Amino acid sequence: MENIIEIKGLTKSYLNKKALNNVDLNLEKGKVIGILGPNGSGKTTMIKIITGILRQSKGDILVDGKKPGVYTKSVVSYLPDRNFLYEWMNIQDGINFYKDFYTDFDENKAYELLKFMKLDRNAKISSLSKGMTEKLNLTLVLSRKAKVYVLDEPIAGVDPVARDQILDAIINNYDKESTMLITTHLVRDMENIFDDVVFLRDGEIYLTGNAEDLREEKGMQIDELYKEIFGE
């Protein structure tokens, strides 16, 4: 299967600390891939380089055959781990903002997802709970017709009802022609949607592979494997 992301020798240093150290990784098209590890493992640094927010110190990365830049930002839809909308906006303003900014934004899909998420398009951003804000941000990100979706901790800190809605939205709106990268440390809640998993430890690849193959090989669930690797 064709690779959508190719990473070779990727290193990112902050002063004397290496957030990523000589990472080699190929990620295939058409997969949901879990990027797993505790805080400080290098997950967010890796996806910020993939999305073009950060530049690597060393190494090479290609997204859809191109180095991170204007083109790759046009084919990558990124959900950061914090709200990216202005407090003065209402939900409709957020939709208009995305529609103006991204040519691949599907407004009709956004309205369908708002209905599924039970969000009122007239509600003010400042009035939304953390779970509602996460559902709105995910709605906007999933409404783009992107080649790569990058979701950074999409269910962290939200209540169980919002968590279930977010997972259902991801499953029901995932385009099999695209690739989805999801960082999380809440592995138990998300492992069933992963095709492949990548375990990052101290900025290096500790283990990677097909999720089902790893379950069979190790004789445990991905969540149990995570706890064994990281001692949690």
Secondary structure, 3 states (H helix, E strand, C coil): CCEEEEEEEEEEEECCEEEEEEEEEEEECCCEEEEECCCCCCHHHHHHHHCCCCCCCEEEEEECCECCCHHHHHHEEEECCCCCCCCCCEHHHHHHHHHHHCCCECHHHHHHHHHHHCCCCCCEHHHCCHHHHHHHHHHHHHCECCCEEEEECCCCCCCHHHHHHHHHHHHHHCCCCCEEEEEECCHHHHHHHCCEEEEEECCEEEEEEEHHHHHHHHCCCHHHHHHHHHCC
